Amino acid sequence: MTKLKHLRKTKKQVLVTSIALSVIASGVIPFQTDVVNKSIAQMQQDMISGTTTSVQITQAYLDRIKAYDWGQLGFHAYLHVSETALAQA
């Protein structure tokens, strides 16, 4: 492995670890519903089968926003998050 590739891999590992630690420190228990590894069609099927609800999916996305966007390493990618998102779900 070249020195540059090793440095990139190390930087990525540090970033992932930092994000994980900031999530733990924030006290948020994120992602009780898997919204990362599932497609919209899979989440829709989960709702049809009763495995999850639209409220749980919405809460999982809100948790992700809180952890990654507003957390210690805040990316600040969202200009506005609806205050009525859960009610709409």
C-alpha positions in Angstrom: 0.0 0.0 0.0 1.4 3.4 -0.9 1.9 6.0 1.7 -0.8 8.2 0.2 -3.4 5.4 0.2 -2.5 4.5 3.8 -2.9 8.2 4.8 -6.3 8.3 3.1 -7.4 5.1 4.8 -6.2 6.4 8.2 -8.0 9.7 7.7 -11.3 7.9 6.9 -10.9 5.6 10.0 -10.3 8.7 12.2 -13.4 10.4 10.7 -15.6 7.4 11.2 -14.4 6.9 14.8 -14.9 10.6 15.6 -18.4 10.5 14.3 -19.2 7.4 16.3 -17.8 8.9 19.4 -19.7 12.2 19.0 -22.9 10.2 18.5 -22.2 8.3 21.7 -21.4 11.5 23.6 -24.5 13.2 22.4 -26.7 10.6 24.2 -28.6 9.9 21.0 -29.5 6.3 20.4 -29.6 6.5 16.7 -31.0 4.3 13.9 -33.4 2.0 15.7 -34.9 1.6 12.2 -32.4 0.8 9.4 -32.7 3.7 6.9 -29.1 3.4 5.7 -28.9 0.0 4.2 -32.5 -0.3 2.9 -34.1 1.1 -0.2 -37.3 3.0 -0.2 -39.0 0.0 -1.6 -37.7 -2.2 1.3 -38.8 0.3 3.9 -42.2 0.5 2.2 -42.4 -3.3 2.4 -41.5 -3.2 6.1 -44.4 -0.8 6.7 -46.8 -3.0 4.8 -45.6 -6.1 6.8 -45.9 -4.2 10.1 -42.2 -4.5 10.8 -41.9 -0.7 11.1 -44.0 2.4 10.8 -43.6 5.7 8.9 -43.1 7.4 12.3 -40.2 5.1 13.2 -38.6 5.7 9.8 -39.0 9.4 10.2 -37.6 9.3 13.7 -34.6 7.3 12.4 -33.9 10.0 9.8 -34.3 12.8 12.4 -31.9 10.9 14.7 -29.4 10.7 11.9 -29.8 14.4 11.2 -29.3 15.2 14.9 -26.2 13.0 15.1 -24.4 13.9 11.9 -25.7 17.4 11.1 -26.2 19.0 14.4 -23.7 16.9 16.5 -20.2 17.7 17.6 -18.9 17.3 14.0 -21.9 19.1 12.6 -22.0 19.0 8.8 -24.8 21.6 8.8 -26.1 20.2 5.5 -29.8 20.9 6.2 -31.1 24.4 6.0 -34.5 23.5 7.5 -35.9 20.4 9.2 -39.7 20.4 9.6 -40.8 20.7 13.2 -43.9 18.7 12.3 -42.2 15.8 10.5 -43.3 13.2 13.0 -46.9 14.5 13.0 -46.8 14.3 9.2 -45.5 10.7 9.3 
